[in-house]
Amino acid sequence: MLNYAIRRLFFLLPMLLGVSIVIFLVLHFIPGDPARLAAGPDATDADVEQIRHNYGLDKPLGIV
């Protein structure tokens, strides 16, 4: 039973890393402006800019 749990934990970490990378890439490469999509069609430019600032979309991606 302990071997089974260790094996499952061993495969959990690469799986979480892979899923995280896939989700990041999908969200990053969706066409369109995420702030504009979140604000809706009736939003002003100021509203969209505020959403960008609130979610940090106005900052570059950090690559470590």
N, CA, C and O atoms as a DFTB+ gen file, in Angstrom:
256 C
 N C O
     1  1       0.825      -1.194       0.000
     2  2       0.000       0.000       0.000
     3  2       0.868       1.256       0.000
     4  3       0.548       2.240      -0.666
     5  1       1.960       1.213       0.747
     6  2       2.863       2.363       0.794
     7  2       3.520       2.580      -0.564
     8  3       3.690       3.718      -1.002
     9  1       3.892       1.476      -1.237
    10  2       4.481       1.607      -2.572
    11  2       3.502       2.258      -3.543
    12  3       3.898       3.085      -4.364
    13  1       2.258       1.897      -3.455
    14  2       1.236       2.473      -4.323
    15  2       1.122       3.983      -4.088
    16  3       1.067       4.756      -5.044
    17  1       1.088       4.394      -2.844
    18  2       0.978       5.815      -2.512
    19  2       2.201       6.583      -2.995
    20  3       2.073       7.696      -3.505
    21  1       3.375       6.005      -2.840
    22  2       4.605       6.660      -3.295
    23  2       4.601       6.793      -4.813
    24  3       4.985       7.836      -5.343
    25  1       4.173       5.749      -5.516
    26  2       4.097       5.808      -6.982
    27  2       3.127       6.890      -7.439
    28  3       3.413       7.634      -8.378
    29  1       1.990       6.972      -6.776
    30  2       0.992       7.987      -7.144
    31  2       1.533       9.396      -6.897
    32  3       1.325      10.288      -7.719
    33  1       2.215       9.599      -5.793
    34  2       2.804      10.909      -5.514
    35  2       3.914      11.239      -6.508
    36  3       4.085      12.398      -6.884
    37  1       4.665      10.229      -6.934
    38  2       5.748      10.423      -7.897
    39  2       5.199      10.919      -9.237
    40  3       5.830      11.752      -9.887
    41  1       4.044      10.423      -9.652
    42  2       3.449      10.843     -10.916
    43  2       2.597      12.106     -10.779
    44  3       2.239      12.722     -11.783
    45  1       2.276      12.489      -9.562
    46  2       1.452      13.668      -9.341
    47  2       2.188      14.953      -9.709
    48  3       1.602      15.832     -10.342
    49  1       3.439      15.081      -9.332
    50  2       4.180      16.315      -9.574
    51  2       4.351      16.625     -11.059
    52  3       4.071      17.755     -11.460
    53  1       4.795      15.680     -11.901
    54  2       4.874      16.008     -13.331
    55  2       3.503      16.305     -13.943
    56  3       3.388      17.131     -14.848
    57  1       2.487      15.640     -13.454
    58  2       1.140      15.883     -13.965
    59  2       0.693      17.305     -13.639
    60  3       0.153      17.995     -14.504
    61  1       0.912      17.748     -12.409
    62  2       0.543      19.111     -12.031
    63  2       1.334      20.141     -12.828
    64  3       0.781      21.157     -13.252
    65  1       2.609      19.889     -13.032
    66  2       3.438      20.793     -13.827
    67  2       2.931      20.859     -15.265
    68  3       2.813      21.944     -15.835
    69  1       2.635      19.719     -15.843
    70  2       2.140      19.682     -17.219
    71  2       0.809      20.390     -17.377
    72  3       0.617      21.144     -18.332
    73  1      -0.099      20.162     -16.466
    74  2      -1.409      20.812     -16.527
    75  2      -1.258      22.324     -16.357
    76  3      -1.929      23.096     -17.041
    77  1      -0.387      22.742     -15.457
    78  2      -0.156      24.173     -15.254
    79  2       0.390      24.829     -16.513
    80  3      -0.036      25.926     -16.876
    81  1       1.321      24.173     -17.177
    82  2       1.903      24.724     -18.405
    83  2       0.855      24.808     -19.506
    84  3       0.778      25.814     -20.212
    85  1       0.055      23.771     -19.659
    86  2      -0.979      23.775     -20.702
    87  2      -1.996      24.886     -20.447
    88  3      -2.373      25.596     -21.379
    89  1      -2.439      25.046     -19.219
    90  2      -3.408      26.093     -18.898
    91  2      -2.811      27.470     -19.149
    92  3      -3.478      28.344     -19.701
    93  1      -1.555      27.669     -18.746
    94  2      -0.895      28.952     -18.988
    95  2      -0.834      29.253     -20.477
    96  3      -1.164      30.362     -20.898
    97  1      -0.418      28.285     -21.276
    98  2      -0.286      28.510     -22.713
    99  2      -1.632      28.775     -23.373
   100  3      -1.738      29.646     -24.237
   101  1      -2.645      28.045     -22.980
   102  2      -3.971      28.257     -23.561
   103  2      -4.475      29.658     -23.232
   104  3      -4.979      30.357     -24.112
   105  1      -4.345      30.069     -21.989
   106  2      -4.822      31.392     -21.601
   107  2      -3.983      32.503     -22.209
   108  3      -4.496      33.583     -22.501
   109  1      -2.706      32.246     -22.399
   110  2      -1.821      33.275     -22.944
   111  2      -2.035      33.482     -24.438
   112  3      -1.875      34.600     -24.929
   113  1      -2.389      32.446     -25.162
   114  2      -2.498      32.540     -26.610
   115  2      -3.929      32.635     -27.128
   116  3      -4.156      32.501     -28.330
   117  1      -4.893      32.861     -26.247
   118  2      -6.271      33.080     -26.687
   119  2      -6.301      34.390     -27.472
   120  3      -5.765      35.397     -27.010
   121  1      -6.922      34.387     -28.652
   122  2      -6.971      35.632     -29.418
   123  2      -7.855      36.671     -28.732
   124  3      -8.856      36.339     -28.099
   125  1      -7.467      37.915     -28.870
   126  2      -8.240      38.996     -28.273
   127  2      -7.621      39.466     -26.973
   128  3      -6.714      38.839     -26.426
   129  1      -8.123      40.558     -26.506
   130  2      -7.644      41.170     -25.272
   131  2      -8.470      40.634     -24.103
   132  3      -9.686      40.824     -24.080
   133  1      -7.836      39.969     -23.131
   134  2      -8.614      39.408     -22.020
   135  2      -9.343      40.481     -21.210
   136  3     -10.433      40.236     -20.694
   137  1      -8.745      41.660     -21.099
   138  2      -9.413      42.732     -20.357
   139  2     -10.657      43.199     -21.100
   140  3     -11.684      43.476     -20.481
   141  1     -10.572      43.288     -22.413
   142  2     -11.726      43.711     -23.218
   143  2     -12.829      42.653     -23.143
   144  3     -14.011      42.988     -23.062
   145  1     -12.441      41.382     -23.172
   146  2     -13.432      40.308     -23.063
   147  2     -14.103      40.310     -21.689
   148  3     -15.308      40.084     -21.582
   149  1     -13.316      40.566     -20.635
   150  2     -13.872      40.578     -19.279
   151  2     -14.770      41.789     -19.060
   152  3     -15.758      41.706     -18.329
   153  1     -14.434      42.913     -19.688
   154  2     -15.197      44.143     -19.474
   155  2     -16.541      44.118     -20.180
   156  3     -17.509      44.715     -19.709
   157  1     -16.598      43.432     -21.301
   158  2     -17.852      43.379     -22.044
   159  2     -17.897      44.414     -23.151
   160  3     -17.026      45.280     -23.238
   161  1     -18.904      44.323     -23.988
   162  2     -18.958      45.185     -25.178
   163  2     -19.281      46.650     -24.880
   164  3     -18.942      47.519     -25.683
   165  1     -19.920      46.945     -23.762
   166  2     -20.325      48.321     -23.461
   167  2     -19.326      49.066     -22.587
   168  3     -19.613      50.181     -22.154
   169  1     -18.174      48.488     -22.319
   170  2     -17.192      49.102     -21.426
   171  2     -16.445      50.222     -22.139
   172  3     -16.199      50.169     -23.344
   173  1     -16.096      51.226     -21.363
   174  2     -15.295      52.321     -21.908
   175  2     -13.825      51.929     -21.880
   176  3     -13.448      50.927     -21.272
   177  1     -13.001      52.731     -22.544
   178  2     -11.563      52.465     -22.528
   179  2     -10.998      52.571     -21.114
   180  3     -10.067      51.846     -20.761
   181  1     -11.555      53.468     -20.305
   182  2     -11.102      53.610     -18.921
   183  2     -11.422      52.349     -18.114
   184  3     -10.622      51.922     -17.281
   185  1     -12.581      51.762     -18.360
   186  2     -12.955      50.520     -17.672
   187  2     -11.990      49.392     -18.025
   188  3     -11.545      48.642     -17.157
   189  1     -11.679      49.289     -19.306
   190  2     -10.767      48.237     -19.760
   191  2      -9.384      48.449     -19.161
   192  3      -8.735      47.494     -18.733
   193  1      -8.936      49.692     -19.128
   194  2      -7.619      49.992     -18.554
   195  2      -7.588      49.661     -17.062
   196  3      -6.573      49.183     -16.555
   197  1      -8.682      49.910     -16.361
   198  2      -8.760      49.584     -14.933
   199  2      -8.693      48.076     -14.719
   200  3      -8.029      47.620     -13.788
   201  1      -9.357      47.303     -15.553
   202  2      -9.302      45.839     -15.453
   203  2      -7.884      45.354     -15.721
   204  3      -7.386      44.474     -15.018
   205  1      -7.229      45.923     -16.734
   206  2      -5.837      45.550     -17.016
   207  2      -4.953      45.797     -15.801
   208  3      -4.107      44.971     -15.457
   209  1      -5.158      46.941     -15.157
   210  2      -4.341      47.271     -13.982
   211  2      -4.665      46.342     -12.810
   212  3      -3.755      45.873     -12.127
   213  1      -5.939      46.075     -12.571
   214  2      -6.345      45.232     -11.439
   215  2      -5.784      43.817     -11.541
   216  3      -5.383      43.230     -10.535
   217  1      -5.756      43.272     -12.748
   218  2      -5.291      41.902     -12.943
   219  2      -3.824      41.816     -13.339
   220  3      -3.316      40.720     -13.580
   221  1      -3.138      42.945     -13.411
   222  2      -1.715      42.939     -13.747
   223  2      -1.438      42.648     -15.206
   224  3      -0.336      42.222     -15.554
   225  1      -2.422      42.871     -16.067
   226  2      -2.235      42.600     -17.487
   227  2      -1.423      43.692     -18.174
   228  3      -1.021      43.536     -19.327
   229  1      -1.182      44.788     -17.475
   230  2      -0.394      45.868     -18.046
   231  2       1.103      45.701     -17.763
   232  3       1.910      46.556     -18.129
   233  1       1.459      44.609     -17.119
   234  2       2.865      44.337     -16.798
   235  2       3.372      43.193     -17.668
   236  3       2.604      42.297     -18.019
   237  1       4.659      43.212     -18.022
   238  2       5.192      42.118     -18.844
   239  2       5.280      40.820     -18.046
   240  3       5.345      40.824     -16.817
   241  1       5.279      39.720     -18.777
   242  2       5.428      38.416     -18.135
   243  2       6.857      38.265     -17.644
   244  3       7.804      38.567     -18.371
   245  1       7.013      37.808     -16.434
   246  2       8.346      37.562     -15.903
   247  2       8.805      36.164     -16.245
   248  3       8.085      35.193     -16.012
   249  1       9.973      36.057     -16.783
   250  2      10.528      34.745     -17.102
   251  2      11.697      34.511     -16.163
   252  3      12.673      35.261     -16.168
   253  1      11.588      33.473     -15.367
   254  2      12.618      33.181     -14.366
   255  2      13.529      32.099     -14.868
   256  3      14.465      31.707     -14.171
